[in-house]
């Protein structure tokens, strides 16, 4: 049985969307209100331990997310499809490419984790690791990754949503998954069309990181920096984000 998902649109171009560490399928922000439902069919998948899959057993790994995404595509009857991944989901969409390259039309990474993970120093790892069981740390991470510039009310919403839609076990395991999983050798050099969209105010997965990672990993890649956004452009600049995604996917 495939993972739970939220479906938007009835177009011929199928898109599987994989959320980030703090997200879930039911809340991709105001971006979803501007989807072209005639051209695209979006399937926002809940990962194990999150959202409607909150009670599902693990493993809570990048490979399992990718295999679940392929199972969802099978259930939907999509032989070929595009993938959109935010943050941790940006790693997972690449793992789908590694497992089934012939099925992937195009990839879009929104402030995405590279295929070789994210390095942490000892203090940074301790800070992020505490987030599994401490909501104050979750809030601080969201604030940090959006440039310490956004509404406290929104930070509170994002923190509460994360807590309500994930288990501590899954949340903790997924940190190790996205930060320390390295499968670069499985995807480097593939000529699949790729778009990466870093946020202007994202201090960790911004344009500089994309230039050092994704842009060296794929030969057929474009980058569009999202102005006035940090790590969550689907909330910060939703109309600009969906416009950029759909303009890219329309070519593929």
N, C-alpha and C positions, 0 to 999 in steps of 0.2 A: 504494500500500500504506500502510495506516494505521500510526501509531506503535505500538510495543510498549506493553503496559499490563498491570496487575495487576487482576484482576476479583475482587470480593468481593460475594456476595449474588446473589439471584435475584428480587428484588422488582420490582414494576411501575414504581417511580419510579427512573429512571436518573439517575445523578450522575457527572459527569466531574470528577475532582480533579486540580488542577495544582499541583505543588510549588514551593517557594521556591528561592532561589539556592543554598542549601547542601543541598537535598534531592534525592530521586529517587523513582520510583514504588514501589520495593521496600521503603521504610522510612518510613512515616508514624507510627512509634512505637506504643505500646500502644493508642492510640485505636482501631486497626482491629479489635482483639479484641472490642470492645463494639458493633460495627455490628449493626443490626437487619437480618439477612440475608433476612428474609421480606418486609419492606416495601420494601427498597431494593436496587438494583444499583449498586455503586460501580465505576467504572473509573478506576484511578490511572494516569495516562498518563506515560510517560517522554518528556521533551523531547529534541530533537536535541542531541547532545553529552553526554547524561546517561544513566546506568543502562544498560539494554539498547539504548539508542539512542546509546551513547557514540561509536560509529564513524560515525554519520550525519553527512553534510555539512550545513552551515548553509543559509541564514543563521540566526544565533542572535538572533532578534528577537522582540519581543512579538507582532507580527502573525503571524509564522510559527508560534509556539506556538498562537495562536488558530486559524489555518487547519488545523493538524494536529489540534487538538481537534475541529473540525467534521468532518474526514475520519474520525476515530475514531468519532464519533457515527453517521456514515453507515454505517460498517462494522458497527457494533453494531445498526443498524436503529432508532435512536432519532430519531424525528422531533422530539420535544421532550424536554428534559432540564434538570436543574438543574446548577449549577456550584459547586464549592468550590475556592477558591484561597488558598494560603498565601503571604504576602509577595509575591515576584515573581509568583507565580501569581495573586495578587489583581489585579494589573494585567492579566494575560492573560485572566482570565475576563470582565473588562469589555470587552476587545477582541472576544471572542466575541459579547458582547451587541451591540457596534457593528456587527459583520459580519452577524449573523443574529438580530435581536431577536425575531422571531416564533417562534424555536425554544427560547428560554430561559424556563423556568418560574420560576426563582428563582436568586439569587446569594447565596453566603456568602463573605465575606472574613475570613480568619484573620490577624490582624496584617498587613493587606494594604497594598500599595503603591497610592496613588491613581492615577486616570487621568491626572493631570498630572505624574506622576513625583515624585521626591524631591530637594530642593535640597541641595547640598553646598558647604561652603566649600573653599578650596584644600587645607588640611591634611586635612580629612576625605576629600576625593577621593583624595589621595595615599595615605592609610591604606587605604582600601577597594580601591584599584587594585592595591596590592601583594599582595592576597590571592590573585590568580590564580597566582602562582608562589612564594608563601611560606606554608607551613602554619602557622607561628607566628602570622602575621597572621590567618589564618582562625580559629584558636582564640581569639585576642583579640577578634575581632568577635563570635563566638558568646557569649563571656563577657560582653562589653559589652551586647549586646542582650537578655540575660537577667538583667541587673541585678547582675552580679558576685556571684552568690549560689549557684551550683550546683556540683555535684561535678566535680572535675577529671577523674575517670574518664569521666564523661559527656561533658565537653568534648573529651576525647581521642577518644572514639568518634565524635562528630559530625564532628570534623575529619578523621579517617581515612576515614569513610564518604564525605564530600564529595570527598576526594582520589581515592578508588578509583572513584567513580561520576561523574566529570566530567573533561573535558579542559581544560587550561589555556586553550585558545583559546575554547571555549564559555563557560567561567566568566568570562573577561575580557570577552567581548562581551556577555554577559547583564547585567553590571553597567551598562554604558552603556544597554542596552535598558530595564531597569526604572527606572533613575534619571532618564533623560533623554528617555524617550518621553512625549509629551503628545498625547493624543487626547480630551481632556475635552469638546471641542465635539461629539464624535460620540455621547456618552452622557448628557450633562448633561440632567436633566429627565425621563429615561425612567422610566416608572412600574412597571417590573419590581420585584417584591418583593426586598428586599435586607436582609441581616443582616451587620453587621460585628462582629467579636469581637477587640478589642484585649486585650493582656495587661497586667495591673496594673503589671508591672515592666519593660515595654518602653519604653526611653527615647526612641525615635525614632518608632515607629508605634503609639503608645499612644492613649489616649482623647482627649487634647487634639488630636492630629493628625487623628484621625477626625472630631472635631467641626468642625475647620476645613476638611476636605476632603470625605470621603464624605458626611457628613450634610448638606452644602450642595449636593451634586451630584445626589442622588436624593430625590424626594419621598416614596417609599414605603419608608422605611428604618428599621430598628431597630438599636440597639447594645446589646450585652451584654459588659461588661468581665469578663474572666476573672481572678478573684482567684487569687493565689499563682502566677501565670504571667508569664513574660516573652514573648519572641518565638516560643517553640516550645510552645504549649499542648498540642499532640498528644503531646508527651513529658512535659511538666510536670504537666498536669491532664487526662489523656486521657479519663477517664469523664465528667467535667463538660463537656468540650468536645463529645464526640459526642452527649451528651444535649441540649445547647443547639442543635446543628445539626439533629438529627432532630426536635426539638420545633418548630423553625421550619419545616422542609421539610414536615412533616406537614400544615401549614395550606395548602400550595400544590401 
